[in-house]
Amino acid sequence: MSKYINLTYKKNKEKGMLYKFFIFAGLEIGFTLLFVWIRKESIISNVIQKTYDSVDASARKRTQENRENLIRLQKQGGYLHRIEKRLIYTGIVRRFPNLTPEVWIILNLLVSAFVYFIVTILTGSLPIGLAGVIVIQAFRSLLENMLMSRSYRAVNDNLLKFLDFLGNYSITAGEVTGIFSQISKYVDEPLQSVLDECFYEAQTSGDASLALLSMAEKIQHPKFKELIRNVEISVRYSADFTVLVSNSRRAVREHLRTRQERKSLINEAMVNMLILAAMSVVILISVEQLITASIWVILLHTLPGQIGLSVIGVIFALLYRQIRRLDQ
């Protein structure tokens, strides 16, 4: 009886192995044929091409709408428009001219997904993976803010020089975009690039007013925007540039004086932030001496401690945001 049972068990086991082999072979053949068909029909490349064409068409449509809004002097809005402005103000678009807000969003999603999976695999914790995504996005936002601040300061430092050259050239030169082409050699980035772009756009399109309005939107500095819009009005109505430059120079000097006062407030706020951070560390060390448990274990591995650290992080983030607003 036992021999019969053993024989039956062996036969069933062999049949099971045979069935598994056929199933594996069938799946292997099926996936191979599927990949061959996908490659033959170029499905993946077609999807990528269609996606790229769609993104490119969307970017061209948005550019056309932006120009129409500039002509009608309407305020532009929307999430994609805000991302596009940040890319322009940071100077990233000058380095990568084909970069659009859609492509930027896709790249950020891919980087976030990559960081999430890598951190999750290494730590085995989903919350830590989400924390990694938050950290990488916070670093991206901080880097963008730093690039925008650098461009803002560069424009601020070159604005009076730009006005001086504009006043000198406006006496003899008639075409303002041609003046910009000559001035661009003596100013720093990002003014150098936008002045040259304004000249070339005016030459190719024949519309100097639109080229000026478009240039004003490429610079974050409010006084530069105001100046270029006044220049556009002067070009349209053939006004005297001498009066415009003189008034703008006084306004820029007043702006620089106010900005210097704000910078003093910013330095004071930074000192207060450092004092607050140092006092927080001293208090935590003092509390650790009074209790038996480690304060760092409580902060990092308990819910109340994590909430407390989150609140501190939000407070410092709000202070940084307020300081950045004062700096502009």
BALO-672539 format. One record per residue: x, y, z of N, C-alpha, C in turn; residue in three letters. Coordinates in steps of 0.02 Angstrom, whole numbers, plus 50000, padded with zeros to 5 digits. Example, Ala and Ser with C-alpha at 12.3 -4.5 7.8 and 13.67 -1.06 7.14 Angstrom:
<rs>
506604971650390506154977550390506604983550390Ala
506424988850354506844994750357506455000250394Ser
</rs>
This chain:
<rs>
500424994050000500005000050000500445006350000Met
500955006250043501405012050046501785013049981Ser
501965007349948502315007949884501855011249832Lys
501215009449834500735012349786500655019849799Tyr
500625021649862500555028849879501165032749858Ile
501755029849871502365033249851502415033949776Asn
502205028549740502215028849667501735034149641Leu
501145034349670500645039449649500905046449664Thr
501225047449722501495053949741502035056149692Tyr
502475051349672503005053049624502715054949556Lys
502195051249535501895052749470501565059749472Lys
501205061149527500885067849532501415073349535Asn
501965071849570502495076849574502805078049505Lys
502905072649467503185073349400502695077149355Glu
502035075549362501545079249322501545086649341Lys
501585088049407501605094949428502215098649400Gly
502785095449401503385098549373503305099649299Met
502985094849266502875095349194502405101249178Leu
501865101749219501395107349209501745114049220Tyr
502165114549272502535120749285503005122449228Lys
503315117249200503765118349144503385121249084Phe
502805118149069502405120549012502145127749025Phe
501945129149086501705135849102502275140849095Ile
502865139149121503445143649116503635144649042Phe
503635139149004503815139648933503305143948896Ala
502655142948913502135146948880502195154348895Gly
502325155948960502415162948979503025165948945Leu
503575162048943504185164548912504075165948838Glu
503755161348804503615162348732503145168348722Ile
502625168748766502155174248760502475181048769Gly
502895181748822503235188148834503735189748779Phe
504075184548754504545185648699504185188248637Thr
503625185048620503235187348562502965194448573Leu
502765195848637502505202548652503055207848643Leu
503655206548668504205211348661504405212148588Phe
504405206548550504565207048479504045211248443Val
503405210248460502875214148428502925221548446Trp
503075222948511503145229848532503725233148495Ile
504275229448488504855232348454504715233248380Arg
504355228448350504205228848279503745234648264Lys
503235235448306502745240748295502985247548323Glu
503565247548357503855253648386503355257248432Ser
503025253348474502505256148517502805260948568Ile
503345258848601503645263148652503905269648621Ile
504255269048565504515275048533503955279548509Ser
503405276548484502835280548462502505284148520Asn
502445280648577502155283948636502595289648659Val
503255288548661503715293848682503675299748633Ile
503645298248568503615303548518502965307448523Gln
502405303848533501765307248541501765311648603Lys
502055309048657502095313048719502515319248709Thr
503085318448675503525324148662503165329248617Tyr
502825326848565502465331448521501915335148558Asp
501575331548603501045334748642501325340148688Ser
501885338548721502195343448766502445349448726Val
502745348148668503005353548626502435357948601Asp
501875354848580501305358748557501015362948614Ala
500985360048674500735363748731501185369748747Ser
501845368748743502315374148756502245379748704Ala
502165377948640502075383048588501425386848598Arg
500895383248616500245386548627500285391348686Lys
500625389148741500685393448799501105399648783Arg
501635398848743502045404548724501645409548684Thr
501225407048638500805411448598500305415148643Gln
500015411548690499535414748736499875419948779Glu
500495418448801500865423348841500995429748802Asn
501155428948739501295434848697500645438848685Arg
500095435348675499455438848666499265442548730Glu
499405439448788499265442848851499715448948860Asn
500335448448837500785454248841500525459948799Leu
500275458348739500015463548695499405466948726Ile
498965462848758498355465548789498485468048860Arg
499115467448883499305469548951498885466149004Leu
498745459648993498375455749042498855451849085Gln
498655450949148499075447149195499015439749180Lys
499585436449177499605429349163499615425349229Gln
499295419649229499245415549289499255408249273Gly
499175404149325499175396949315499805393749342Gly
499735387349359500295383649389500885383049341Tyr
500745381249278501285380449230501635387149217Leu
501245392549217501555399149206502025400949264His
501825399249326502265400749384502915396649379Arg
502855390349359503465386249351503905389149295Ile
503595391249241503975394149186504345400449208Glu
504025404549248504345410549274504955408849318Lys
504865403849361505425401849404506015399249362Arg
505865395449310506405392949267506765398649232Leu
506385403749213506685409549179507095413649229Ile
506815414949287507155419149337507785415749364Tyr
507785409149368508385405649392508945405349340Thr
508775406349277509275405849223509355398849196Gly
508945394049220508995387149196508815386749122Ile
508325390749101508105390449031508655392848984Val
509075397549008509625399848965510135394448953Arg
510225390049002510685384448994510375378648955Arg
509725377748964509355372348930508755375348894Phe
508845377948834508305381648800507685377448786Pro
507765370848778507185366548762506805364248824Asn
507015366448882506685364348944506025368148952Leu
505475364448958504815367348967504555365449037Thr
504035368949062503755367049127503515359849130Pro
503235357349074503015350349073503595345549082Glu
504135346749046504725342549052505015343049123Val
505015349049151505275350149218504865346149270Trp
504215346149262503775342349308503915334849301Ile
503985332449239504125325349229504795323449260Ile
505305327549250505965326149280505925325949356Leu
505545330549385505475330649458505115324449483Asn
504605322249446504245316149466504695310049461Leu
505095309749408505555303949400506085303949455Leu
506365309749471506865310149524506555308349591Val
505955310749604505615309149667505475301749673Ser
505235298649618505105291549620505745287549631Ala
506275289649597506925286149605507165286649677Phe
507145292649706507365293549776506925289549823Val
506275289549811505815285949855505975278449856Tyr
506055275449797506185268249794506875266549822Phe
507375270649807508045269149833508055269649909Ile
507775274949937507775275850010507355270450044Val
506785268750013506355263550041506705256750041Thr
507055255249986507405248849982507975248550033Ile
508345254050040508915254050086508705253950159Leu
508145257350176507935257750246507375252950263Thr
506995250750213506425246350226505845249850259Gly
505815256650254505285260450286504975265250235Ser
504305264650228503955269150182503965276450205Leu
503855277850270503885284850293504565288150280Pro
505105284350289505765287150276505855288550201Ile
505555284150159505575285450087505215291850069Gly
504625293050100504265299250089504665305250115Leu
504995304350172505425309650199505995311350150Ala
506265306150117506785307350068506535311550009Gly
505915310149987505615314049933505535321349955Val
505285322350017505195329150043505855332850046Ile
506375329350068507035332550073507305334550004Val
507235330149955507505331649889507115337349856Ile
506455337549868506065343049840506215349649876Gln
506325349249942506515355249978507205357849955Ala
507665353249941508315355249915508245358449846Phe
507805355649803507695358649737507415365749744Arg
506915366549788506625373249797507135378149824Ser
507555375849872508075380149899508575382249846Leu
508775377449803509245378949749508945384049700Leu
508305383149683507985387949638507965394849670Glu
507805395249734507785401749768508475405049769Asn
508985401049779509665403849779509855406549711Met
509675402949657509825405249589509425411549573Leu
508795411749595508385417749583508665423749621Met
508885422649682509165428149721509815430749690Ser
510215426049663510845428149631510695432349569Arg
510215430249528510035434249469509745441049489Ser
509345441049542509045447349565509595452249587Tyr
510075449749625510625454049648511045456549590Arg
511145452249540511545454249482511195459949444Ala
510535459449435510165464749402510185471049444Val
510095470249509510105476049555510765479749552Asn
511325476049548511985479149546512135482449479Asp
511805480249426511955482949359511425487949335Asn
510925489349376510375493449352510575500749340Leu
510955503549387511185510449377511665510949319Leu
512105505949311512555505949253512155505649188Lys
511645501549188511215501049129510885507749113Phe
510645511149164510325517649153510825522849128Leu
511435522649154511945527449132512105526449057Asp
512195520249037512325518848966511725520648924Phe
511125519248949510515520748911510455528248901Leu
510615532248952510585539448945511095542048896Gly
511695539148895512215541448848512035539748776Asn
511785533548764511635531548696510995534648669Tyr
510535536148714509885538648690509945545548659Ser
510505549048672510585555648643510685555248568Ile
511045550148545511215549848474510865544148438Thr
510685538748474510395532948440509645533548437Ala
509355530848384508635531248374508265524848392Gly
508545519248376508225512848388508435510048456Glu
507945509348502508115507648570508385500548576Val
508125495948535508385489048538509095488648513Thr
509275493048466509975493448445510415496048501Gly
510145500648540510515503148598510635497448648Ile
510135493348658510205487748704510745482948680Phe
510795481948615511315477548589512015480148604Ser
512095486748604512755489548620512885489648696Gln
512365490748735512435491048808512595484048836Ile
512335478848804512395472048831513125469948840Ser
513585473048804514285471148810514585473348877Lys
514265478148910514555481048970514195479149035Tyr
513685474949031513325472849091513405465349099Val
513235462949159513315455849176512665452049163Asp
512715445449168512125441249163511685442349225Glu
511025441749218510645439749159510465445449111Pro
510655451649129510485457349086510785456649016Leu
511385454149013511725453548948511325449248899Gln
511085443548923510715439048879510045441948858Ser
509665444848905509005447248889509035453348843Val
509545457448850509615463148805509765460948733Leu
510205455948726510355453248660509735449848630Asp
509375446048671508765442648647508245447748624Glu
508185453248661507715458448642507905461448574Cys
508545462648564508765465448500508615460648442Phe
508795454248450508685449448396507935448348383Tyr
507535448248437506815447248427506505453248390Glu
506735459248408506475465148373506675465148300Ala
507295462748286507525462548217507145457348175Gln
506995451648205506665446348167505915447348161Thr
505595449948214504875450748213504655457548188Ser
505085462548195504905469248175504455472848225Gly
504315469748282503885472748333504305474248395Asp
504555480448399504995482348455504605482548521Ala
503975484648519503575485048581503485478248613Ser
503315473248572503225466448598503885463648624Leu
504435465148589505085462748611505265465748679Ala
505095472148690505235475348754504815472448810Leu
504165471348797503725468448847503935461348864Leu
504145457648813504375450848825505005450848866Ser
505465455548854506085455948893505935457748966Met
505445462048978505275463949046505045458049087Ala
504725453149055504475447249091505025442149106Glu
505615443149078506155438349089506585440049150Lys
506465445849179506855448149237506385449049296Ile
506605446749354506195446949414506175453849446Gln
506685457849435506755464249470506185468949453His
505805471549502505225475749487505415482449455Pro
505975485349475506175491749446506385490949373Lys
506685485349357506865484049287506225483249245Phe
505745479649271505105478849235504785485649224Lys
504775489749276504475496349271504845500649219Glu
505505500349221505905504249173505765502149101Leu
505765495649088505675493349019504965494948994Ile
504475494449038503795496349017503745503749001Arg
504095507849039504115515049023504485516348958Asn
505015512448946505375513048881504915511148824Val
504525505848833504055503648780503545509148765Glu
503295512448818502825517948808503165523748772Ile
503785525148790504155530548757504275528948683Ser
504425522648668504525520648598503875521348559Val
503325519348591502685519648556502475526748540Arg
502615531348586502385538248576502965543148561Tyr
503555540348546504135544448527504295549748579Ser
504285547748642504435552448696505185553448704Ala
505365558248747506065559748758506365554948809Asp
506905551548790507225546748834507605550148891Phe
507815556248881508215559648933507815560448997Thr
507195562648991506765563449050506635556749083Val
506505551549041506365544849067506965542149106Leu
507565542949078508155540349112508295544049176Val
508195550649176508315554649235507845552649292Ser
507195551949276506705549949327506835542849352Asn
507015538449306507145531449325507765530949369Ser
508265535149355508875534949396508725536949468Arg
508305542049477508115544049545507715538549580Arg
507265535349543506855529949572507295524049592Ala
507785522349550508225516649565508655518249626Val
508905524449631509305526249690508895525649754Arg
508275527749751507835527149809507705519749825Glu
507625515749773507525508649783508135505349815His
508735507349793509345504549822509425506549895Leu
509245512849911509285515049980508805511050024Arg
508195509950000507705506050037507925498850044Thr
508225496249992508465489349994509025488550045Arg
509455493650051509995493250100509715493150171Gln
509175496850182508855496650247508545489850261Glu
508245486950210507955480250218508505475150231Arg
509075476150199509635471450210509865471650283Lys
509845477450313510025477850384509525473950426Ser
508885474450408508375470650444508475463150434Leu
508685461250374508795454150359509375451450401Ile
509915455450405510485453250445510295452450518Asn
509885457050543509655456550612509215450350621Glu
508785448850572508365442950576508775436550574Ala
509305436450533509745430650530510095429450597Met
510315434850629510625434250694510125431450745Val
509505433850742508995431350787508855423950776Asn
508865421850712508755414750697509315410450726Met
509935412850719510495409050746510465408750822Leu
510285414350853510225414350927509675409550948Ile
509115409550912508565405050928508765397750921Leu
509135396250868509365389350858509855387250913Ala
510315391750930510805390150983510465389151050Ala
509985393351065509615392751129509215386251130Met
508945384251073508565377951071509025372051085Ser
509625372051057510095366551069510305366451143Val
510435372451172510635372751242510075370151287Val
509455372051273508885369651313508815362151309Ile
508895359351248508835352151240509385348451279Leu
509995351151276510545347951313510415348351388Ile
510145354051412509995354851483509445349951505Ser
508935349151464508395344451480508665337351482Val
509125335751437509415328951437509785327451502Glu
510075332551533510425331451596509935330151654Gln
509315332451646508825331851700508425325351698Leu
508415322051641508035315851633508515310151621Ile
508255304051628508685298151619508745296151546Thr
508215297351507508215295351436508585300551394Ala
508815298351336509155302851290508645307351255Ser
508765313751255508305318451224508265317451149Ile
508815315151119508835314151046508425307951027Trp
508415302851069507985297151057507255299151061Val
507095303351110506405305751117506195309851056Ile
506635314151033506465318550977506395314750911Leu
506825309850901506855306450836506425300250832Leu
506265297050888505935290550886505275290350923His
505025296050945504365296250976503925301350939Thr
503265300250942502805304650906502825311850932Leu
502805313050998502855320051021503495323451000Pro
504055319751003504685322650982504695324350908Gly
504425319850866504395321150794503945327050779Gln
503385327650816502935333450806503305339850825Ile
503665339650882504045345550902504565347650851Gly
504935342850824505435344350772505095347150710Leu
504515344450693504145346850634503935354150644Ser
503695355750704503495362650718504085367350713Val
504655365250741505265369350736505475370350663Ile
505435364950624505605365550554505145370250516Gly
504495370050532504015374550499504155381850518Val
504325382950582504485389750605505085392550568Ile
505615388550562506215390850526506075391850452Phe
505645387650423505465388450353505075394950342Ala
504615396550387504245402750381504695408850390Leu
505165408350437505645413850446506065414850383Leu
506295409250353506695409750292506285412850235Tyr
505645410850231505215413650178505125421150188Arg
505015423250251504925430350264505565434250249Gln
506145431450267506775434750252506885435450177Ile
506705430250140506775430550067506325435750036Arg
505725436550064505275441850040505565448750053Arg
505885449650111506195456150126506785457550080Leu
507105452250055507695452950013507515454949942Asp
506875455249925506665456649856506285463249852Gln
</rs>
